[in-house]
Amino acid sequence: MVSINPELRQQVISIYKQLLYLGRDYPQGYNYFRPRLHRAFMANASLTDEAEIRQAIARAQFVQKEIEALYYLKRYRTLRKRYDGA
């Protein structure tokens, strides 16, 4: 059993929790989002090389930014529709 860097482990747990939190408002619902997030993280659970783990963390952070952008766009469209009457 290879021990993982505790700092990297903490980063992985943190990004997982942040993505779970963001998943609450996912358009298809939390019950759609959560199992897919879990599968994505479990697919990378066997990584042992620190460079690969850092690359996977960077990919997860990119996904987090994309989800946030999706939410901001949804909010913008809702406000625009509300105030423009379009």
N, C-alpha and C positions, 0 to 999 in steps of 0.2 A: 504494500500500500504506500503510495507516494503522498507525502504531506504537502498540502498546498500552502502557498504564501498566505498568512493570515490577513494581510492588507488586501490582497486580491479577492479572497473569500468574502471579506466585508463589502467590497465594492460590488461583487456579484449579488449578494443578498440585498444590498441597498437599491440597486437598479431594478431588481425583481420586485421589491416592495413598491417602488415608485411607479413601475409599469402596472402593477395590480391596482394601485390607487387611481391611475389614469383610466384604467379599464372600466371603472364604475360607470362612466358616461359614454362608453363606446356605442356607436350607432346601432350595431346589431345586438347590443346588450352584454352585460357582464357574464352571463352564462355561456355566451359565444366566445368571449375574449379569454376568460381565465383558462380553460383547457388548452387552448392554442398557445398561450404564453407558457404554460407549464410544459407542454411538449417541446417547445422551442428551447427552453432552458435544459430540459432533460436530454435533448439531443447533443448538447455540448457538455454534459456532466462528466464525460470521460476524458475531457481535455486535461493534460498535465503540463504541457509546455507553457511557460509564462507568457511568451509572445503570442501564442494562440489564444490564451485566456484574455489577454489585453485586447486583442483584435475582436474577440467576441463581445467584450464589454463595450468597445467603441461602436460595434454594430447595434447593440442594444440601446446605447445612448442616441444613435441616429434614429432608431425606431421611436424612441421617446419624443424626440423633437418633431418627427413627422406626425405623431398622434396629437401633440400639442398644437401644431399648425392646423390640423384637421378641426380641432375644437375651436380655435380662434376664427377660422373661416366659417364654421357653422354659426358662431355667435355673431359675426359680422353680417352674414346673410340674414339672420333673424332680425337684427336691429335695423338693417337697411329696409327689409320688407315692412317692418313695423312703422318706420318713420317716413318712408318714401311713398307708401301706399301702393307700391308696385306689385 
